[in-house]
Amino acid sequence: MAGFSIIQGPAVALPQDNIDTDQLIPARFMSVPRKDGYGPYLLHDLRFDAGGTPRPEMPLNRHAQARILVTRRNFGSGSSREAAVYALVDFGIKAVLAPSFGDIFASNAVNNGLLPARLPEDRIEAMIARLGDKAEEMTVDLTDGVIRIGNEVIPFDLDPIWRLKLINGWDDIDMTASHGPAIAAFRAARAKAAPYAMLDGMT
């Protein structure tokens, strides 16, 4: 997974609370092979009517090149399905800005190169009002922890470990491996101090 420190592209508003993982990708599409991509199924039942016709009022139908999504509280709640993140990433979304996220969704997002950026609710509402039904160029700077839109510079919250993982393109395994020398030193010291605790071949 490639890391990044800057996200730049069109931002669109999706003014809805409680968009859960079942909405992000309905379960009936999860049998599709991952290699085929889940982007076409992102928010399928909100983007398309029962006959499969795109809903013209849906922002992601009007602005398919969107890279940043501004939405309301509790985004990604519900089940733990990682495919919800795959659908966003495969569609081309690089960041979601919201007041709050489902915990498991947010962790899955970071591990798959998607930024879940928390902002105060009043900031989000101001962005939603500004964007309306149009797309506007936005820059998200992970290093400085700010969002730039027009002349506005807006700080956002991000766990420092998540920032490190996104900038380096790391998942949890990569994060652990980055501590390789410290792990090896601890293991050597432990083997010397308590050889009886080591399995055969571990010293």
MDAnalysis code that builds the backbone (N, CA, C; Angstrom):
import MDAnalysis as mda
import numpy as np

u = mda.Universe.empty(609, n_residues=203, atom_resindex=np.repeat(np.arange(203), 3), trajectory=True)
u.add_TopologyAttr("name", ["N", "CA", "C"] * 203)
u.add_TopologyAttr("resid", np.arange(1, 204))
u.add_TopologyAttr("resname", ["MET", "ALA", "GLY", "PHE", "SER", "ILE", "ILE", "GLN", "GLY", "PRO", "ALA", "VAL", "ALA", "LEU", "PRO", "GLN", "ASP", "ASN", "ILE", "ASP", "THR", "ASP", "GLN", "LEU", "ILE", "PRO", "ALA", "ARG", "PHE", "MET", "SER", "VAL", "PRO", "ARG", "LYS", "ASP", "GLY", "TYR", "GLY", "PRO", "TYR", "LEU", "LEU", "HIS", "ASP", "LEU", "ARG", "PHE", "ASP", "ALA", "GLY", "GLY", "THR", "PRO", "ARG", "PRO", "GLU", "MET", "PRO", "LEU", "ASN", "ARG", "HIS", "ALA", "GLN", "ALA", "ARG", "ILE", "LEU", "VAL", "THR", "ARG", "ARG", "ASN", "PHE", "GLY", "SER", "GLY", "SER", "SER", "ARG", "GLU", "ALA", "ALA", "VAL", "TYR", "ALA", "LEU", "VAL", "ASP", "PHE", "GLY", "ILE", "LYS", "ALA", "VAL", "LEU", "ALA", "PRO", "SER", "PHE", "GLY", "ASP", "ILE", "PHE", "ALA", "SER", "ASN", "ALA", "VAL", "ASN", "ASN", "GLY", "LEU", "LEU", "PRO", "ALA", "ARG", "LEU", "PRO", "GLU", "ASP", "ARG", "ILE", "GLU", "ALA", "MET", "ILE", "ALA", "ARG", "LEU", "GLY", "ASP", "LYS", "ALA", "GLU", "GLU", "MET", "THR", "VAL", "ASP", "LEU", "THR", "ASP", "GLY", "VAL", "ILE", "ARG", "ILE", "GLY", "ASN", "GLU", "VAL", "ILE", "PRO", "PHE", "ASP", "LEU", "ASP", "PRO", "ILE", "TRP", "ARG", "LEU", "LYS", "LEU", "ILE", "ASN", "GLY", "TRP", "ASP", "ASP", "ILE", "ASP", "MET", "THR", "ALA", "SER", "HIS", "GLY", "PRO", "ALA", "ILE", "ALA", "ALA", "PHE", "ARG", "ALA", "ALA", "ARG", "ALA", "LYS", "ALA", "ALA", "PRO", "TYR", "ALA", "MET", "LEU", "ASP", "GLY", "MET", "THR"])
u.atoms.positions = np.array([
    [0.846, -1.189, 0.000],
    [0.000, 0.000, 0.000],
    [0.885, 1.243, 0.000],
    [0.627, 2.152, -0.930],
    [1.429, 3.364, -1.019],
    [0.997, 4.367, 0.039],
    [1.976, 4.998, 0.672],
    [1.671, 6.027, 1.641],
    [1.468, 7.377, 0.977],
    [1.016, 8.347, 1.746],
    [0.796, 9.692, 1.225],
    [0.759, 10.666, 2.396],
    [1.073, 11.917, 2.110],
    [0.945, 12.955, 3.126],
    [-0.020, 14.055, 2.702],
    [-0.321, 14.112, 1.403],
    [-1.246, 15.107, 0.866],
    [-2.340, 14.408, 0.071],
    [-3.573, 14.799, 0.317],
    [-4.703, 14.368, -0.499],
    [-5.268, 15.626, -1.138],
    [-5.398, 15.611, -2.449],
    [-5.924, 16.782, -3.148],
    [-6.909, 16.317, -4.207],
    [-8.070, 16.941, -4.247],
    [-9.056, 16.570, -5.244],
    [-10.417, 17.130, -4.907],
    [-11.418, 16.804, -5.724],
    [-12.762, 17.312, -5.495],
    [-13.384, 16.725, -4.222],
    [-13.991, 17.602, -3.432],
    [-14.738, 17.183, -2.239],
    [-16.224, 17.358, -2.501],
    [-17.020, 16.408, -2.028],
    [-18.476, 16.506, -2.153],
    [-19.107, 16.251, -0.790],
    [-20.295, 16.776, -0.611],
    [-21.026, 16.604, 0.643],
    [-22.046, 15.489, 0.505],
    [-22.122, 14.673, 1.547],
    [-23.168, 13.663, 1.662],
    [-23.845, 13.903, 3.014],
    [-24.851, 14.789, 3.043],
    [-25.416, 15.264, 4.311],
    [-26.379, 14.271, 4.954],
    [-25.811, 13.215, 5.514],
    [-26.626, 12.159, 6.110],
    [-25.918, 11.598, 7.336],
    [-26.676, 11.354, 8.392],
    [-26.153, 10.703, 9.593],
    [-26.179, 9.189, 9.435],
    [-25.354, 8.514, 10.238],
    [-25.470, 7.068, 10.451],
    [-25.406, 6.249, 9.163],
    [-24.513, 6.607, 8.263],
    [-24.308, 5.762, 7.085],
    [-23.499, 4.557, 7.530],
    [-24.141, 3.404, 7.542],
    [-23.486, 2.225, 8.115],
    [-22.824, 1.376, 7.028],
    [-22.125, 0.351, 7.472],
    [-21.369, -0.477, 6.539],
    [-22.284, -1.274, 5.614],
    [-23.500, -1.560, 6.047],
    [-24.449, -2.259, 5.180],
    [-24.892, -1.356, 4.028],
    [-24.936, -0.062, 4.269],
    [-25.246, 0.878, 3.194],
    [-24.021, 1.102, 2.302],
    [-22.845, 1.150, 2.907],
    [-21.636, 1.384, 2.125],
    [-21.415, 0.282, 1.099],
    [-21.671, -0.966, 1.488],
    [-21.696, -2.056, 0.505],
    [-22.698, -3.101, 0.966],
    [-23.836, -3.196, 0.303],
    [-24.833, -4.206, 0.672],
    [-24.243, -5.621, 0.591],
    [-24.688, -6.473, 1.488],
    [-24.100, -7.814, 1.632],
    [-24.163, -8.628, 0.345],
    [-25.162, -8.392, -0.487],
    [-25.320, -9.227, -1.688],
    [-24.179, -9.039, -2.695],
    [-23.390, -7.988, -2.530],
    [-22.273, -7.758, -3.454],
    [-20.947, -8.280, -2.918],
    [-20.947, -8.812, -1.725],
    [-19.678, -9.196, -1.109],
    [-19.117, -10.518, -1.622],
    [-19.865, -11.199, -2.498],
    [-19.323, -12.408, -3.127],
    [-18.493, -12.068, -4.362],
    [-18.494, -10.811, -4.771],
    [-17.668, -10.379, -5.907],
    [-16.201, -10.510, -5.519],
    [-15.345, -11.083, -6.377],
    [-13.919, -11.200, -6.037],
    [-13.303, -9.831, -5.789],
    [-12.469, -9.740, -4.800],
    [-11.836, -8.467, -4.458],
    [-11.072, -7.889, -5.642],
    [-10.456, -8.741, -6.452],
    [-9.663, -8.264, -7.586],
    [-10.508, -7.528, -8.617],
    [-11.814, -7.767, -8.619],
    [-12.703, -7.104, -9.581],
    [-13.075, -5.695, -9.149],
    [-12.812, -5.383, -7.891],
    [-13.098, -4.040, -7.398],
    [-14.510, -3.894, -6.872],
    [-14.644, -3.172, -5.758],
    [-15.951, -2.970, -5.124],
    [-16.515, -1.572, -5.362],
    [-15.760, -0.740, -6.109],
    [-16.207, 0.625, -6.347],
    [-17.611, 0.762, -6.929],
    [-17.996, -0.078, -7.903],
    [-19.338, 0.069, -8.482],
    [-20.474, -0.149, -7.487],
    [-20.165, -0.798, -6.352],
    [-21.220, -1.139, -5.393],
    [-21.277, -0.188, -4.205],
    [-20.389, 0.817, -4.191],
    [-20.388, 1.777, -3.097],
    [-21.748, 2.464, -2.990],
    [-22.352, 2.396, -1.786],
    [-23.632, 3.053, -1.515],
    [-24.665, 2.729, -2.597],
    [-24.648, 1.492, -3.045],
    [-25.433, 1.088, -4.216],
    [-26.901, 1.465, -4.100],
    [-27.507, 1.165, -2.959],
    [-28.949, 1.373, -2.844],
    [-29.320, 2.833, -2.616],
    [-28.318, 3.673, -2.315],
    [-28.544, 5.120, -2.292],
    [-28.260, 5.741, -3.654],
    [-27.364, 5.141, -4.409],
    [-26.992, 5.693, -5.716],
    [-27.923, 5.268, -6.837],
    [-28.575, 4.118, -6.672],
    [-29.407, 3.577, -7.747],
    [-30.799, 3.229, -7.225],
    [-31.815, 3.345, -8.108],
    [-33.156, 2.931, -7.705],
    [-33.300, 1.428, -7.907],
    [-34.497, 0.905, -7.641],
    [-34.709, -0.545, -7.693],
    [-34.467, -1.115, -9.084],
    [-34.595, -0.286, -10.106],
    [-34.360, -0.747, -11.471],
    [-32.934, -0.563, -11.943],
    [-32.069, -0.042, -11.070],
    [-30.677, 0.149, -11.420],
    [-30.360, 1.481, -12.079],
    [-31.342, 2.390, -12.102],
    [-31.120, 3.712, -12.695],
    [-30.452, 4.631, -11.678],
    [-29.381, 5.314, -12.066],
    [-28.727, 6.225, -11.116],
    [-29.676, 7.320, -10.643],
    [-29.629, 7.599, -9.339],
    [-30.443, 8.675, -8.784],
    [-29.717, 10.005, -9.035],
    [-30.337, 10.934, -9.754],
    [-29.635, 12.170, -10.110],
    [-29.298, 13.053, -8.916],
    [-30.044, 12.892, -7.821],
    [-29.792, 13.725, -6.647],
    [-28.621, 13.233, -5.804],
    [-28.108, 12.059, -6.108],
    [-27.027, 11.478, -5.324],
    [-25.698, 12.134, -5.691],
    [-24.990, 12.759, -4.733],
    [-23.758, 13.505, -5.055],
    [-22.709, 12.688, -5.789],
    [-22.536, 11.433, -5.425],
    [-21.494, 10.631, -6.059],
    [-21.858, 10.219, -7.477],
    [-23.115, 10.352, -7.849],
    [-23.492, 10.146, -9.248],
    [-23.195, 11.391, -10.081],
    [-23.348, 12.557, -9.477],
    [-23.072, 13.806, -10.191],
    [-21.572, 14.100, -10.239],
    [-20.836, 13.614, -9.247],
    [-19.406, 13.935, -9.134],
    [-18.617, 12.644, -8.914],
    [-18.507, 11.859, -9.972],
    [-17.855, 10.551, -9.865],
    [-16.354, 10.667, -9.635],
    [-15.785, 11.852, -9.846],
    [-14.345, 12.042, -9.625],
    [-14.028, 12.497, -8.201],
    [-15.025, 12.487, -7.327],
    [-14.816, 12.920, -5.938],
    [-13.716, 12.094, -5.279],
    [-12.875, 12.761, -4.511],
    [-11.813, 12.089, -3.769],
    [-11.974, 12.262, -2.262],
    [-12.790, 13.239, -1.873],
    [-12.990, 13.532, -0.454],
    [-14.486, 13.628, -0.192],
    [-14.945, 12.943, 0.849],
    [-16.362, 12.896, 1.187],
    [-16.573, 13.593, 2.528],
    [-17.493, 14.556, 2.563],
    [-17.829, 15.274, 3.791],
    [-19.222, 14.830, 4.209],
    [-19.312, 14.255, 5.406],
    [-20.579, 13.666, 5.807],
    [-20.815, 13.862, 7.304],
    [-21.935, 13.347, 7.787],
    [-22.320, 13.612, 9.163],
    [-21.907, 12.481, 10.106],
    [-22.366, 12.567, 11.327],
    [-21.872, 11.735, 12.420],
    [-22.129, 10.243, 12.221],
    [-21.290, 9.459, 12.903],
    [-21.443, 8.008, 12.997],
    [-21.275, 7.314, 11.651],
    [-20.361, 7.801, 10.840],
    [-20.109, 7.195, 9.533],
    [-19.386, 5.861, 9.718],
    [-19.855, 4.829, 9.008],
    [-19.217, 3.517, 9.078],
    [-19.592, 2.706, 10.293],
    [-20.718, 3.022, 10.903],
    [-21.198, 2.214, 12.034],
    [-21.732, 0.886, 11.516],
    [-22.144, 0.017, 12.441],
    [-22.747, -1.250, 12.037],
    [-21.774, -2.403, 12.103],
    [-21.760, -3.218, 11.063],
    [-20.951, -4.434, 11.063],
    [-19.481, -4.096, 10.866],
    [-18.641, -5.117, 11.019],
    [-17.186, -4.905, 10.926],
    [-16.655, -5.144, 9.518],
    [-17.524, -5.257, 8.531],
    [-17.072, -5.668, 7.199],
    [-16.043, -4.697, 6.603],
    [-14.875, -5.244, 6.318],
    [-13.789, -4.449, 5.735],
    [-14.122, -4.050, 4.298],
    [-15.034, -4.784, 3.681],
    [-15.433, -4.475, 2.307],
    [-16.035, -3.085, 2.178],
    [-16.562, -2.530, 3.276],
    [-17.081, -1.161, 3.232],
    [-15.968, -0.179, 2.905],
    [-14.784, -0.424, 3.465],
    [-13.626, 0.415, 3.151],
    [-13.153, 0.151, 1.723],
    [-13.128, -1.124, 1.317],
    [-12.720, -1.448, -0.049],
    [-13.579, -0.686, -1.061],
    [-14.888, -0.611, -0.809],
    [-15.796, 0.049, -1.751],
    [-15.440, 1.528, -1.902],
    [-15.157, 2.187, -0.789],
    [-14.765, 3.595, -0.848],
    [-13.443, 3.775, -1.590],
    [-12.447, 2.974, -1.224],
    [-11.120, 3.086, -1.828],
    [-11.179, 2.766, -3.321],
    [-11.910, 1.716, -3.685],
    [-11.990, 1.312, -5.093],
    [-12.757, 2.337, -5.928],
    [-13.664, 3.079, -5.305],
    [-14.380, 4.145, -6.012],
    [-13.455, 5.334, -6.273],
    [-12.443, 5.488, -5.428],
    [-11.490, 6.587, -5.569],
    [-11.481, 7.551, -4.403],
    [-12.274, 7.269, -3.367],
    [-12.306, 8.136, -2.190],
    [-11.029, 7.925, -1.381],
    [-10.357, 9.029, -1.029],
    [-9.119, 8.950, -0.252],
    [-9.293, 9.436, 1.187],
    [-10.352, 10.221, 1.436],
    [-10.575, 10.746, 2.788],
    [-12.066, 10.922, 3.018],
    [-12.479, 10.651, 4.257],
    [-13.841, 10.930, 4.698],
    [-13.744, 11.861, 5.895],
    [-14.448, 12.979, 5.840],
    [-14.466, 13.954, 6.922],
    [-15.824, 13.877, 7.598],
    [-15.829, 13.668, 8.921],
    [-17.076, 13.514, 9.663],
    [-16.835, 13.829, 11.133],
    [-17.903, 14.102, 11.896],
    [-17.728, 14.339, 13.329],
    [-17.333, 13.081, 14.097],
    [-17.774, 11.903, 13.607],
    [-17.469, 10.654, 14.307],
    [-17.600, 9.484, 13.345],
    [-16.919, 8.379, 13.713],
    [-16.873, 7.187, 12.877],
    [-17.130, 5.948, 13.735],
    [-17.611, 4.875, 13.097],
    [-17.608, 3.580, 13.742],
    [-16.165, 3.183, 14.028],
    [-15.899, 2.670, 15.225],
    [-14.512, 2.385, 15.635],
    [-13.822, 1.388, 14.714],
    [-14.494, 0.284, 14.425],
    [-13.867, -0.753, 13.597],
    [-13.679, -0.240, 12.179],
    [-14.661, 0.484, 11.674],
    [-14.537, 1.063, 10.341],
    [-13.306, 1.959, 10.259],
    [-13.114, 2.829, 11.251],
    [-11.990, 3.764, 11.219],
    [-10.652, 3.022, 11.212],
    [-10.534, 1.969, 12.016],
    [-9.297, 1.176, 12.026],
    [-9.068, 0.495, 10.684],
    [-10.135, -0.080, 10.124],
    [-10.027, -0.712, 8.808],
    [-9.633, 0.308, 7.749],
    [-10.178, 1.511, 7.859],
    [-9.877, 2.558, 6.884],
    [-8.382, 2.858, 6.867],
    [-7.809, 3.093, 8.037],
    [-6.380, 3.430, 8.115],
    [-5.527, 2.296, 7.556],
    [-5.888, 1.064, 7.846],
    [-5.109, -0.081, 7.376],
    [-5.213, -0.282, 5.870],
    [-6.150, 0.421, 5.229],
    [-6.319, 0.297, 3.782],
    [-6.101, 1.622, 3.051],
    [-5.443, 2.572, 3.727],
    [-5.063, 3.807, 3.060],
    [-6.173, 4.816, 2.875],
    [-7.189, 4.766, 3.730],
    [-8.292, 5.727, 3.680],
    [-8.261, 6.557, 4.960],
    [-8.244, 7.872, 4.815],
    [-8.173, 8.761, 5.970],
    [-9.559, 9.018, 6.555],
    [-9.788, 8.650, 7.841],
    [-11.013, 9.053, 8.531],
    [-10.699, 10.259, 9.424],
    [-11.013, 11.459, 8.971],
    [-10.646, 12.683, 9.688],
    [-11.847, 13.226, 10.457],
    [-11.665, 13.395, 11.761],
    [-12.743, 13.922, 12.607],
    [-12.642, 15.436, 12.724],
    [-13.784, 16.088, 12.535],
    [-13.890, 17.527, 12.733],
    [-15.102, 17.821, 13.595],
    [-15.098, 18.949, 14.307],
    [-16.279, 19.314, 15.093],
    [-17.519, 19.417, 14.189],
    [-18.652, 19.130, 14.787],
    [-19.886, 19.084, 14.006],
    [-20.190, 20.411, 13.317],
    [-19.898, 21.532, 13.994],
    [-20.187, 22.825, 13.367],
    [-19.310, 23.063, 12.144],
    [-18.077, 22.570, 12.177],
    [-17.193, 22.678, 11.021],
    [-17.727, 21.850, 9.847],
    [-18.157, 20.638, 10.171],
    [-18.710, 19.770, 9.134],
    [-19.945, 20.410, 8.508],
    [-20.834, 20.938, 9.344],
    [-22.053, 21.548, 8.813],
    [-21.731, 22.754, 7.938],
    [-20.713, 23.520, 8.325],
    [-20.311, 24.660, 7.503],
    [-19.775, 24.191, 6.151],
    [-18.993, 23.100, 6.152],
    [-18.485, 22.546, 4.895],
    [-19.618, 22.038, 4.020],
    [-20.565, 21.330, 4.636],
    [-21.703, 20.804, 3.882],
    [-22.492, 21.943, 3.239],
    [-22.698, 23.016, 4.003],
    [-23.418, 24.174, 3.461],
    [-22.630, 24.810, 2.325],
    [-21.328, 24.905, 2.483],
    [-20.481, 25.510, 1.443],
    [-20.518, 24.691, 0.160],
    [-20.395, 23.368, 0.296],
    [-20.347, 22.511, -0.880],
    [-21.703, 22.419, -1.570],
    [-22.775, 22.355, -0.771],
    [-24.102, 22.202, -1.360],
    [-24.146, 20.982, -2.256],
    [-24.592, 21.178, -3.502],
    [-24.649, 20.038, -4.429],
    [-23.516, 20.083, -5.456],
    [-22.498, 20.885, -5.183],
    [-21.374, 20.979, -6.119],
    [-20.140, 20.314, -5.520],
    [-19.115, 20.167, -6.328],
    [-17.810, 19.682, -5.868],
    [-16.850, 20.858, -5.824],
    [-15.935, 20.840, -4.863],
    [-14.953, 21.911, -4.755],
    [-13.598, 21.308, -4.410],
    [-12.560, 21.875, -4.977],
    [-11.204, 21.375, -4.732],
    [-10.826, 21.562, -3.265],
    [-10.248, 20.526, -2.697],
    [-9.843, 20.540, -1.292],
    [-8.488, 19.856, -1.170],
    [-7.694, 20.308, -0.214],
    [-6.405, 19.682, 0.094],
    [-6.403, 19.274, 1.560],
    [-6.010, 18.044, 1.823],
    [-5.858, 17.544, 3.191],
    [-4.380, 17.240, 3.405],
    [-3.801, 17.889, 4.396],
    [-2.373, 17.761, 4.693],
    [-2.217, 16.977, 5.995],
    [-1.754, 15.728, 5.875],
    [-1.603, 14.886, 7.058],
    [-0.458, 15.344, 7.945],
    [0.605, 15.855, 7.347],
    [1.763, 16.275, 8.128],
    [1.416, 17.440, 9.037],
    [0.741, 18.442, 8.486],
    [0.368, 19.617, 9.275],
    [-0.971, 19.455, 9.990],
    [-1.733, 18.438, 9.618],
    [-3.020, 18.203, 10.262],
    [-4.048, 19.270, 9.942],
    [-4.057, 19.736, 8.671],
    [-5.012, 20.777, 8.289],
    [-5.678, 20.439, 6.965],
    [-6.845, 21.038, 6.781],
    [-7.608, 20.950, 5.540],
    [-7.640, 22.351, 4.943],
    [-7.397, 22.450, 3.644],
    [-7.452, 23.736, 2.958],
    [-8.537, 23.692, 1.892],
    [-9.474, 24.635, 1.987],
    [-10.521, 24.772, 0.988],
    [-10.736, 26.263, 0.767],
    [-10.500, 26.700, -0.465],
    [-10.523, 28.138, -0.714],
    [-9.463, 28.819, 0.130],
    [-9.861, 29.850, 0.858],
    [-8.939, 30.569, 1.743],
    [-8.962, 30.052, 3.179],
    [-9.753, 29.019, 3.431],
    [-9.881, 28.483, 4.790],
    [-8.811, 27.440, 5.073],
    [-8.300, 27.472, 6.284],
    [-7.380, 26.447, 6.777],
    [-7.993, 25.891, 8.055],
    [-8.328, 24.603, 8.039],
    [-9.114, 24.002, 9.112],
    [-8.331, 22.841, 9.721],
    [-8.028, 22.874, 11.009],
    [-7.336, 21.744, 11.641],
    [-8.282, 20.554, 11.833],
    [-7.706, 19.360, 11.862],
    [-8.519, 18.166, 12.124],
    [-7.770, 17.228, 13.053],
    [-8.537, 16.365, 13.736],
    [-7.966, 15.407, 14.683],
    [-7.583, 14.116, 13.976],
    [-6.410, 13.601, 14.315],
    [-5.984, 12.301, 13.808],
    [-4.991, 11.704, 14.789],
    [-5.253, 10.469, 15.201],
    [-4.338, 9.756, 16.086],
    [-2.937, 9.756, 15.468],
    [-1.893, 10.070, 16.246],
    [-0.537, 10.135, 15.669],
    [-0.061, 8.812, 15.081],
    [-0.495, 7.696, 15.656],
    [-0.121, 6.397, 15.079],
    [-0.802, 6.207, 13.725],
    [-2.050, 6.605, 13.633],
    [-2.747, 6.519, 12.350],
    [-2.077, 7.405, 11.312],
    [-1.659, 8.607, 11.734],
    [-0.966, 9.501, 10.807],
    [0.300, 8.826, 10.278],
    [1.065, 8.213, 11.180],
    [2.299, 7.534, 10.791],
    [2.018, 6.403, 9.801],
    [0.983, 5.625, 10.081],
    [0.643, 4.497, 9.210],
    [0.225, 4.972, 7.821],
    [-0.587, 6.015, 7.756],
    [-1.054, 6.512, 6.458],
    [0.094, 7.112, 5.650],
    [0.955, 7.898, 6.297],
    [2.061, 8.528, 5.586],
    [3.035, 7.481, 5.043],
    [3.248, 6.412, 5.816],
    [4.190, 5.366, 5.396],
    [3.550, 4.245, 4.595],
    [2.212, 4.225, 4.528],
    [1.536, 3.140, 3.826],
    [1.587, 1.830, 4.585],
    [1.542, 1.904, 5.910],
    [1.667, 0.727, 6.760],
    [0.317, 0.213, 7.225],
    [0.214, -1.116, 7.348],
    [-0.882, -1.724, 8.098],
    [-0.337, -2.150, 9.460],
    [-1.116, -2.933, 10.212],
    [-0.683, -3.308, 11.560],
    [0.592, -4.151, 11.547],
    [0.726, -5.030, 10.559],
    [1.926, -5.875, 10.472],
    [3.155, -5.021, 10.182],
    [3.009, -4.075, 9.250],
    [4.129, -3.176, 8.943],
    [4.517, -2.350, 10.169],
    [3.506, -1.920, 10.927],
    [3.777, -1.125, 12.120],
    [4.589, -1.928, 13.125],
    [4.216, -3.192, 13.300],
    [4.963, -4.061, 14.204],
    [6.386, -4.289, 13.703],
    [6.506, -4.534, 12.393],
    [7.824, -4.793, 11.814],
    [8.759, -3.590, 11.948],
    [8.196, -2.384, 12.016],
    [9.028, -1.193, 12.156],
    [9.775, -1.166, 13.483],
    [9.300, -1.975, 14.445],
    [9.964, -2.078, 15.748],
    [10.882, -3.299, 15.819],
    [11.285, -3.809, 14.645],
    [12.085, -5.029, 14.587],
    [13.321, -5.031, 15.471],
    [14.161, -4.007, 15.432],
    [15.368, -4.020, 16.281],
    [15.044, -4.087, 17.775],
    [14.024, -3.351, 18.210],
    [13.647, -3.376, 19.631],
    [13.098, -4.739, 20.025],
    [12.319, -5.355, 19.125],
    [11.778, -6.693, 19.399],
    [12.922, -7.705, 19.506],
    [13.893, -7.613, 18.579],
    [15.032, -8.547, 18.603],
    [15.861, -8.361, 19.871],
    [16.050, -7.118, 20.289],
    [16.823, -6.864, 21.506],
    [16.110, -7.413, 22.736],
    [14.803, -7.225, 22.792],
    [14.027, -7.751, 23.924],
    [14.112, -9.276, 23.949],
    [13.987, -9.882, 22.788],
    [14.020, -11.350, 22.715],
    [15.371, -11.888, 23.184],
    [16.459, -11.231, 22.751],
    [17.789, -11.681, 23.162],
    [17.977, -11.529, 24.667],
    [17.507, -10.406, 25.219],
    [17.637, -10.180, 26.659],
    [16.791, -11.177, 27.432],
    [15.608, -11.460, 26.925],
    [14.715, -12.416, 27.597],
    [15.313, -13.816, 27.570],
    [15.892, -14.190, 26.440],
    [16.499, -15.521, 26.333],
    [17.662, -15.675, 27.309],
    [18.395, -14.581, 27.522],
    [19.536, -14.636, 28.438],
    [19.090, -14.662, 29.887],
    [18.045, -13.870, 30.196],
    [17.593, -13.756, 31.585],
    [16.732, -14.944, 32.010],
    [16.006, -15.517, 31.070],
    [15.083, -16.615, 31.418],
    [15.102, -17.669, 30.330],
    [16.235, -18.360, 30.161],
    [16.323, -19.362, 29.073],
    [15.310, -20.484, 29.237],
    [14.877, -20.745, 30.477],
    [13.889, -21.804, 30.715],
    [12.531, -21.464, 30.100],
    [12.294, -20.178, 29.799],
    [10.996, -19.777, 29.249],
    [10.960, -19.864, 27.726],
    [12.101, -20.151, 27.101],
    [12.181, -20.180, 25.647],
    [11.964, -21.593, 25.129],
    [11.245, -21.718, 24.041],
    [11.059, -23.006, 23.413],
    [12.344, -23.411, 22.692],
    [12.514, -24.700, 22.452],
    [13.678, -25.178, 21.720],
    [13.761, -24.478, 20.369],
    [14.951, -24.002, 20.035],
    [15.172, -23.354, 18.745],
    [14.858, -21.873, 18.744],
    [14.400, -21.305, 19.879],
    [14.028, -19.879, 19.923],
    [15.167, -19.001, 20.411],
    [16.182, -19.584, 21.008],
    [17.266, -18.754, 21.566],
    [18.211, -18.279, 20.467],
])
